[in-house]
Amino acid sequence: AQGALMRAGPVAAVVFAAGRGTRMRSSVPKVLHEVAGEPLLTHVLRAVGEVAPERCVVVIGHGADLVRDRFGDAGVEFALQSEQLGTGHALRTAGAALGAWSGTTLVVNGDDVLLEGAPLGRLLEAHDAGGSGMTMLTYELRDPTGLGRVVRAGDGSVARIVEERDGDETVRALREINPGVYAFDEHVWEMLGRLDAGNAASEYYLTDVIAAYVARGLSVRAVRGDGDGTAPVGVNDRAQLAQAERIVHERVRARWLEAGVTMHDPATTYVASSVELARDVILEVGVVLRGATTVGEGAVVGAYAVLEDCAVGAGCHVVPHSVAHGARFDESGA
């Protein structure tokens, strides 16, 4: 990724994936719920991978064994947060796994399925170029209801983050929000030691680190994300999961349409994010492609075909209403 190439120093990524996800009403750990055929955490790790961190630590807690089993071969390290005492505590847990890490630390949430690599690259570039102690990724939303607002100082630096319930009318009128994506310098470990849990939730909030940096005379900067204008603010319930599914599918379809794939009715076409398509592929109405399915150049997948982990050869025509798992289709479509 371009962001990785422009970096001035080494980066370790920390991904928070320890939460219970109570509002999901599920026995499945939140980060294992799927969007576009893949766990939320898979999408996040893909975005983080685009900036090529030297190390990646996933903080696990609720359902730790399930998450570890699913991502044991993902090239990440795990840090167990046995008690979930807030985001500040989660980063402390990751710090114990990182040891004497003195480079930049990138922090993201494991349920931020809409996160993309490009804004992470810009965040790291801005962090290096600005000489900041801490740099945040922020987004401006038309409707920021329910989200923490970014309050800036006169020089444009970040003064604090205020939760909506704690803000006055002036704060609630702000539209710049904090999705919880940060880059920290080596002072973060010292700052974490200054946090206290003197709040209603009795948790250590990572956002309180801002005040510690400012008190130390180290600047806190923010860089705006852009993309499609959708902020990666995480998935906390089934309604948000469904919304994320819709947005991710729109992105996947747009990417393949731009790459030279024809879809007779994109709205009824389901292409999992793990699927690979060649140019001049034609997907007829109602096609569903899942898993490790690949479709070769010039192939036609007939209407309402459902293929999972299949290989469709170049020029092949898969007949309508085909249902297959792990099959190989040759030129005759069989």
N, C-alpha and C positions, 0 to 999 in steps of 0.2 A: 504494500500500500504506500501511496505517496507520503502519508503522514509518518510512516515508519522510516522512510528514506531520509526525511528531513530532521529526524530526531538528533539532539545533541548528546544524549546519554542513554544508558540502559533503562528499560521500563519493566516493572513487574505489574501484572494485572491481578486484581483481587475481585472475585465475583461472589456476591452475597447470595447464598442459596440455602439458608438454614431455616427459613420461616415456615410456620405451620400452614399458613394460608387458610385460616379459619373460615373465611367467607366463601371459600370454594365448596364448603360442605362435602368434603371428600376425604377418604383414607389415603389417597395418593398424594405424595408431596407435591406442592404447587409447581415446582420447576419441572416436574415430569408430565404435567398436563400438556397436551399437544396442540400445536397450531400448524396448519399446512402439512400434517403428517409427521411432524417432528416435535420433540419436547421443547418447551420454552427455553430451557438451558442450552440446547443445541444451537438455537438461533443466536443467543447471546454470545456463546463461545465462537461462533462463526464470525460475528462482527468484531470481537476482540482479536481474533486471529489475523484480521486484516491489518492490524498495526504491529504484528509480529513481536509481542513481548518476549523478553528473555525467560520469564517465568510466569506461570498462571496458577494462582491459588484459589480454589473453590471452597468457600466456607460452608460447611454442611452442618445440619442439626436434626430437625424433624425428618424422619425417614432417611437418616444418613446412610444406612446400609443399602437401601434401594437406589439412592443417587450414586453412591460409590460403585455399585454393581453396573449401573447403566453407563457410567462414564469412566470406568476403570481403564479403558484403552484410549482415552481422549487426549492423552499427553498433558494432563493437568496434575497438580498436587492438591491434596485435600487437607483442610484444617477443621477439626471438630469443635463446634461451639455447643458444648453440652447444655448450657443454659443460654436462652436467647434474651440477652439483657440490652438489646438495642444495637444500632448500627455502629456506634463508637466501639462497643464491646466486640462486635464482629470483626472490625478492623484490627483491634488488639489481638484477637485470636489468630488472624492471618499473619500479623507481625511476628508472632511466636514461631510460625512455620517458616517465615522468610529469613529469620535470624538477623544478622547484621546487614540488612539491606540498606544501601545508602543512595540508590538511584531514585528515579521518579516512580511513584506508585499510582497506578490507574485504578479507580474503584468504580464498579458498575453493579447493578442489581440483576440477579439471575432470572427475574421474570420480565425484564425489559425487552420483550420479544421484538419490538419495533426499532430497537437500536441498530444502527448501521455503522460500518467501518469508517466512512468518510468523515462524519463529524468527530469521531474519536481521533482521527488523524489530525484534524484541525485543532482540536483541544490540546493535543500534545505539542503541536507546533507552536501554538500561542503560549503554552506554559514555558517552553524553552526560550522563546523569543522575548517574552515579557519579563523574565526574571522574577516571576511571582513565587510566593511561598505556596500558594494554592490557587488552582484555576478550576472553574466550574463550567460545565456545559449547561446552557439555559435555553429555553424556548419561549416564544411569545405566542399565546393562544388567544383566540377570540373569546373563548369561554373557559377561564381558569378555575371555575368553581370547585372548591374542595381541595385545592392544591396550595402548597406553600409558595409565597411570593418572594421574589428577590428584591431587596431594598438596596439601592446603590447610593454611594457617597457622591459628593459634588464632583470628584475627579473621575467618576466612572467606575471606581473599584466597588467591590461588594461590601456593604456595611453589615448586613445580616440577612438571615432568612426568617420570615415570619409566617407561621402557620395561619391559615385563614381564620380559624376560630379565635386566634389571639390578636388579630389585626383590627385596626380601626377602619373607618370608611376610606381613608386615603390609601391604606395598604390594600384593602380589598379591591380598590379600583385599578391596582397594578395588574398587568397581564403577563409579566415575565415570571416564569415558574422554574422551579428546581426539580429536575427528574432524578437527582441523586447520582450524577456522573461527575467524578472529580479526578483531578491530577494533583498530587501532593509532592512537595520536596522532602528532603531527608528529615526536616523538623517535625513531620507529622507524628512521629513516635513520641517525641517530647510533648506535643500538644495533647495527644490522647491521654497522657498521664494527668493532665489538668482537668479532665472532664469529671463532672459529678452527676449523680443520678437523682438530684433534688428536684424532681418533677412529678407530675401526677402519675406517670407510667412507671416511675422508678427505673428508668432506662438511661443509658449513656447515648446521647444523640450525636451523630457525626457532624450535624450542622452547627453544633456548639463550638466546634473547632475553629470556625470563622473568627469568633471573638478572641480566641487564644492567639491566632495568627496576628490579628490587628493589634492586640495588646503588646505583642512582641515586636511590633514595627515592621512586620512582613506583609506585603500586599496580597490581597485576595482579588483575583480578576475573574471575569466571566467572558465566555465566547458563545455566540449564538449558534445554535444548530439551525439547519434549514431543511434540506430534503424535501419531502412532500408536505411539510407543515404539520406533521403529526408528531407530537412529542412522545418519546419512549418513557411513559410514566408507569409502566408495570401493569400486571394483570392481578386483580384482587378478588374477582368473583366471576361467575359464569357469564354474566352479561358482558364484562370486559373481555373475557376469553373469546366470545363470539365476535365482538367488535374487532379484536386483534386478528382473528381468522379472516374476516372480510378484508381488512387492510393488507395483510400479508399476501392473500390471494390476488388482490389487485396488483400488487408489486410484482408478483411472480408472473402473472399473465402479461403485464406490460413489458417485462424483461424479455419474454420469449417472442412476443409480437415484434418487438424492436429487432430481435435477432433473426427474424425471417421465418417465423412459424405462422401458419394460417389457422385461425380458430373460427369456425362457422358461427358459433355463438359463445363468445367468451364468458358471458354470465352463467352459462350452464356447464362450463368446462372446469374440471377440478384437476390441477396439476400440483402435486406435492413439491415442496421446495427441494427435495432430494432427487427429483427426476431430471434426466438430461435429454434434451431434444436437439436434433440437428436442423440445419436450415431446410427450407422447403417442405417440412413436415406439415401435413394437413390433419387437424383434429376436427372431426365432425361434431354435431350437436350432442351434448350430454356425456362426453368422454370423461372417464375418471382414470387418472394415472397416479399410482402410489409407489412408495418404497424406492428401490434401486432401479426402477424401470428406465430403459434407454430406448430412444426411437431414432433410427437412422435416417439419413438424408433422403428426402423425397417420399418417405413412407406416408401412408394414409391410415389413420385409425378411425374405423367406422363408428357411426352414431351409437351412443350408449354402451360402448365397450368399456369394461372395467378390467384394468391390468395392474397387477402388483408384482414387483420384482421380476418383470419380464424384459426380454431383449427383442426389439422389433428391428429387423434388418432393413438396410437401405432399399428403398423402392417397394417394400412390402405393403400389401393392403390387408389390414386386419378387418374382418367382416363385422358388420354391425351386430351389437348385442353380445359380442364375445366376452366371456368371463374367464380369466386365467390368472394363475399364481405361479411364478417361477418358470414360465414357459418361454420358449424361443420361437419366434415367427420368422419363417423364411420368405422368399419372394412370392410364394403362392398364398401366404397368409395363414398357414397352418403350422 
